[in-house]
Amino acid sequence: MLVEATVSLSVPLLTRDFVDMTGSGTLPTTTITLLLVAMSVEAVAGAVGYFMLGTAGHGIVANMRRGLLGKLVRLPVGYFDKQQSGALASRMVNDTTTLHQIATYHIVSLLVGFLTVIGAVAILWMLDWRMTLLLFSGVLVAGLLLGPVTFVIQKISEKVMNETALFSGRLTNLFHEIRLVKSHGAEEWVDQDGNTSIEKLRRLGVKETAVQAILAPMVSLAMMGALIAILGYGGARVGAGTLEMGTLVAFILYLFHVAIPITQFSVFFSEIQHALGASKHLVAMFEEQEERHSGETQVDAQAQPLAVENLDFAYPAREEGGEPTKVLHDINLTMQPGEVTALVGASGSGKSTLLSLLLGFYETEKGRIRLGSLDLAEAQPAAWRRQTAYVSQDAPMISGSIRDNLLLGCEQPHSDEDLFRALKAAKLDGVVAEMPDGLNSDVGEQGGKLSGGQRQRLAIARAILRDAPVLILDEATSHLDTQTEYEVQSALAELMKTRTTVVVAHRLTTIQDADQIVVFDQGRIVGSGSHEQLNQSNTVYSELVAHQFKTRRQAA
């Protein structure tokens, strides 16, 4: 950059000599040669500087994205409850791309332009201080125009960034739930809702363009006024014999060395407002409190009872100023190794929330969860979760292959035989073996290439492969047909013999043989015992049984 700026500043001086010498009838061979060399060096230096700074800019943005990704995956689940996944993706990609453009392209022009302006002004002052003062009047006017206009652009840019993130969130949700949209004939509604967001973005874009359309001509007009004044004043002095024609030509060339960067500065200031809007959100994400890293890292759940004592829990308010949602009240429960504890109750009674707390997704506000004598609050969350295998009802999948999903989070290497052994236990080995790419077959976005039952069996196989001492199943076989469910339950029964198992099930027939059935009602435990005991003595449980029996009989 320094070489480019220095060489570019020598060109007008060489041009001055060229004009003066040709005016006197001399062919300046040496000056012409120096001009050609200077212009060539300027071009090469500009290309090298652009490449070097561009490469550095790519590195800066890549490091920012690495840091942001590392930050996001370490934030607590509660943070994601308040965010749209598409909006977060937009921050990760679009906002960092805005900063990338600043770092890669505009910074180069800014630095070279700044050095050029400083050098040009110094030489202009030495050439003729009177005309330099005329130039300063134009620069001063341009500077006064930049201040208030860039403030307006920053405010508009923040709104554009926010609306873009929200729109990305809506699109992500729409594409994920396209079957829901089509099954309800909601294409027209979705189209209108999307067009509303698009119209907001269009209007904001028009506002931004209008401000920029005013800014650039005003700056150019100020500089053009200074140029006309200098041409008039300089021409008069050349006519009077007090200024050489070559000096006037050099002065005009230096004027362009000042005017062009200043015009670029107006564009840069407009772009920097975009970057400031993007950086505010990125900084806010970096400032979010991460999940706890401290605590006991040596957690061993083998042959240890899992206990919940005097536990209360409320979900944090989703919006500022909102009220927390109280979900669990005074929960006391002990789950023994080698036994199955089933949690039953109506939807919304707190069963899945308790599973989330057992997995350390949220901090408890009152009471504690302990493994043997170790309190969850004293353990490192990641170390605690390594002792658990979790299968949820919706069986989420990552984009990738069957192999990728099976090995998700595995710390130990596994052979293909290990993977097929787990698939066989989940009754999915035959399906995978028939796929063209076997274990390397793509499951699609959110497992969309698999059926609901296949996704559940793959999730169960993943849990089997994880081989953790605590097994947590949330409606893990709800999408399976009766025969497959029976076979998978048999495989799980073998797995449960040596593990602490917690099961949530709405179909009570699947948990009648559990060692302990715990009944939830409105966030409280209202009974526990065997199926026979509860059916005889617990009203809530007996009503659940009667309701399911009636539903099955009506279906038959």
Secondary structure, DSSP 8 states (H G I E B T S, - for coil): -HHHHHHHHHHHHHHHHHHHHHHTT---HHHHHHHHHHHHHHHHHHHHHHHHHHHHHHHHHHHHHHHHHHHHHTS-HHHHHTS-HHHHHHIIIIIHHHHHHIIIIIHHHHHHHHHHHHHHHHHHHHH-HHHHHHHHHHHHHHHHHHHHHHHHHHHHHHHHHHHHHHHHHHHHHHHHTHHHHHHTT-HHHHHHHHHHHHHHHHHHHHHHHHHHHHHHHHHHHHHHHHHHHHHHHHHHHHHHTSS-HHHHHHHHHHHHHHHHHHHHHHHHHHHHHHHHHHHHHHHHHHTS------SB-----TT--EEEEEEEEEE--SSTT---EEEEEEEEEEE-TT-EEEEEESTTSSHHHHHHHHTTSS--SEEEEEETTEEGGGB-HHHHHTTEEEE-TT----SSBHHHHHTTT--S---HHHHHHHHHHTT-HHHHHHSTTGGG-B--GGGTTS-HHHHHHHHHHHHHHHT-SEEEEESTTTTS-HHHHHHHHHHHHHHHTTSEEEEE-SSGGGSTT-SEEEEEETTEEEEEE-HHHHHHH-HHHHHHHHHHHHHHHHH-
